[in-house]
Amino acid sequence: MNLAQQLINGIVLGHTYALVAIGWTLLLGVARLVNFGHGQLYMLGAFVTWWAVTKAGVPYGLALPLAMAVGAAFGLLLQRVMLRATFEQNLVSIMIMTLGFGYVLHGVAALVFGSTGQILETALSQKEIDVGELWLTWQDAAIVVAAIVVFVGLKWTLDRTRVGRLVRMVAEDPKLAQLAGINVRRVYYGVFAFEGAAVAFAAGMVAPRTPILTSMGFEEVIMTFVVVVVGGIGSVTGSYFAGVGLGIFTALFGALVSPAYTTAAAFALLIALLVLRPGGLSAGAAGGAH
């Protein structure tokens, strides 16, 4: 086994996890709720990217923003349906609605796109970067770069802009923010739109690396949950490092032990970390977007 190659694979996989998780991280930090349809939004983004490139003949670079627009639209639709529950922080209703949304989206996708797997190839995924015995595709490199750019951009937006200040105020105390004249409803809509667009972008970036299946969202939502919790609820920086760390752990565990037990191992790691550090990697970040 080439340990260096597995480390590279883990770094790419980790940036994939982080990119998929970033929308959920912001959603949890601001609205304090979990969207259990997140994985199905990921699946939808992958299928829209595939359809745009292979069926509609759209260049891959334009298929990504198209998938993001579709993801944002579904995010807005979901928030429109559950807006009242979001304001009331009715977590049971939110859980049921997002679970139902995910299953409906899964069923519709199976009817529209079929249940067989699809393959998406791009110019980036067909070209390799070779460094001695080590290799990765340009698609892998693009995922790493894209994840870093998205995380740095979101962190800068939250810390340095007026929009970020409003988001942080709503995350800290939505009722107080509303009394201060902030349109909390608009912030919630924006966060849901961002989640849908971000996970669709992640799906479009990752789709050339894996078969596109209607069931692919279920595995992703599990790993996303681990990343978000380990990183610290609402912590952008924590989610990045948790995603990268989980990717490296998963790649090495799969190579040294068995790929069949990587999900179980990830949850064992999650439990151990929560026992030692209940607040996640970024203790103190819970309850706000950082």
C-alpha positions, -999 to 999 in steps of 0.1 A, spaced: 0 0 0 13 34 -9 7 55 22 14 88 4 -12 80 -23 -38 72 4 -30 105 21 -36 123 -12 -69 104 -17 -79 113 19 -71 150 13 -93 151 -18 -121 131 0 -118 154 30 -123 185 9 -153 168 -7 -168 162 27 -162 198 37 -177 212 5 -208 191 9 -212 201 46 -207 239 43 -244 247 36 -256 225 64 -230 242 87 -244 276 80 -280 264 83 -274 249 117 -255 280 129 -281 305 118 -315 287 119 -305 261 145 -321 233 125 -311 202 106 -323 197 70 -325 159 66 -332 165 29 -296 177 25 -284 145 9 -312 145 -16 -304 181 -26 -269 168 -32 -283 140 -54 -304 164 -73 -274 187 -80 -254 158 -93 -282 147 -117 -289 182 -129 -252 187 -137 -251 153 -155 -283 161 -175 -271 196 -184 -238 183 -198 -248 150 -214 -284 157 -225 -287 194 -230 -251 199 -243 -243 226 -218 -206 231 -211 -195 218 -177 -186 253 -165 -222 265 -171 -238 233 -158 -225 241 -123 -243 274 -119 -274 258 -134 -273 231 -108 -267 258 -81 -298 277 -93 -319 246 -91 -305 238 -57 -312 273 -44 -348 272 -58 -355 239 -39 -339 254 -8 -362 284 -10 -392 261 -16 -384 240 14 -380 271 36 -413 285 23 -431 254 33 -416 253 68 -411 290 75 -436 290 104 -419 259 120 -385 276 116 -397 307 135 -413 286 162 -382 263 164 -406 234 162 -378 208 158 -401 177 155 -421 193 127 -389 204 109 -374 169 112 -406 153 97 -409 179 69 -372 177 59 -373 139 60 -405 139 39 -390 164 15 -359 142 10 -380 111 3 -403 129 -21 -372 144 -39 -357 109 -41 -389 94 -56 -393 122 -81 -356 119 -92 -360 82 -97 -391 88 -120 -374 116 -140 -338 103 -142 -343 65 -137 -329 42 -111 -298 32 -131 -265 49 -124 -251 76 -147 -215 86 -154 -203 121 -160 -170 127 -176 -154 161 -179 -121 174 -194 -108 177 -159 -117 142 -148 -100 126 -178 -66 142 -172 -42 131 -145 -15 149 -126 14 125 -121 42 131 -95 64 100 -95 42 71 -84 15 95 -70 -14 107 -90 -47 126 -89 -70 140 -116 -74 177 -124 -110 172 -111 -96 162 -77 -74 193 -77 -103 214 -87 -124 201 -57 -96 210 -33 -92 245 -47 -130 250 -49 -135 239 -13 -108 263 0 -121 292 -20 -157 286 -9 -147 283 28 -124 314 27 -152 334 9 -179 324 34 -156 331 63 -147 365 49 -184 373 42 -195 364 77 -167 383 94 -162 414 72 -195 423 55 -228 438 64 -246 407 53 -224 386 75 -231 408 104 -268 404 99 -265 367 96 -244 365 129 -270 387 147 -298 364 136 -278 333 146 -271 348 181 -307 358 189 -334 359 161 -360 375 183 -337 403 194 -325 407 158 -361 411 147 -367 438 173 -336 456 160 -353 459 126 -336 430 108 -357 411 83 -352 376 99 -374 360 73 -352 372 45 -321 360 63 -336 325 67 -346 324 30 -310 334 21 -295 308 43 -317 280 28 -310 292 -7 -273 292 1 -275 257 15 -292 244 -17 -268 262 -40 -237 251 -20 -246 214 -19 -256 215 -56 -222 230 -64 -205 204 -43 -224 177 -61 -215 191 -95 -178 191 -86 -179 156 -71 -202 140 -97 -173 132 -122 -156 112 -95 -184 88 -87 -214 70 -102 -245 92 -100 -273 73 -83 -306 83 -68 -295 67 -35 -262 86 -33 -276 113 -10 -282 89 20 -245 82 24 -236 118 20 -260 131 47 -244 106 72 -209 119 66 -221 155 65 -237 150 99 -204 137 113 -184 167 98 -208 193 111 -210 179 146 -173 172 149 -164 207 136 -187 224 161 -223 234 153 -222 265 131 -184 267 129 -172 273 93 -136 269 102 -143 238 123 -163 221 95 -134 226 71 -108 210 94 -133 183 104 -141 175 68 -104 172 58 -96 152 90 -125 128 84 -115 123 47 -79 114 57 -91 91 85 -116 74 61 -90 69 34 -64 54 57 -89 33 76 -103 19 44 -68 10 31 -55 -4 64 -86 -21 77 -116 -24 54 -137 1 34 -168 -18 46 -165 -4 81 -155 32 74 -189 46 83 -190 27 116 -155 39 123 -164 75 115 -192 73 141 -170 57 166 -146 86 161 -175 110 165 -185 95 198 -150 95 211 -145 132 202 -178 142 217 -169 125 250 -136 143 251 -147 176 236 -185 180 237 -185 212 217 -166 197 188 -133 209 174 -145 246 177 -159 245 213 -179 276 220 -191 279 183 -225 263 190 -254 285 184 -238 309 159 -222 311 125 -184 316 128 
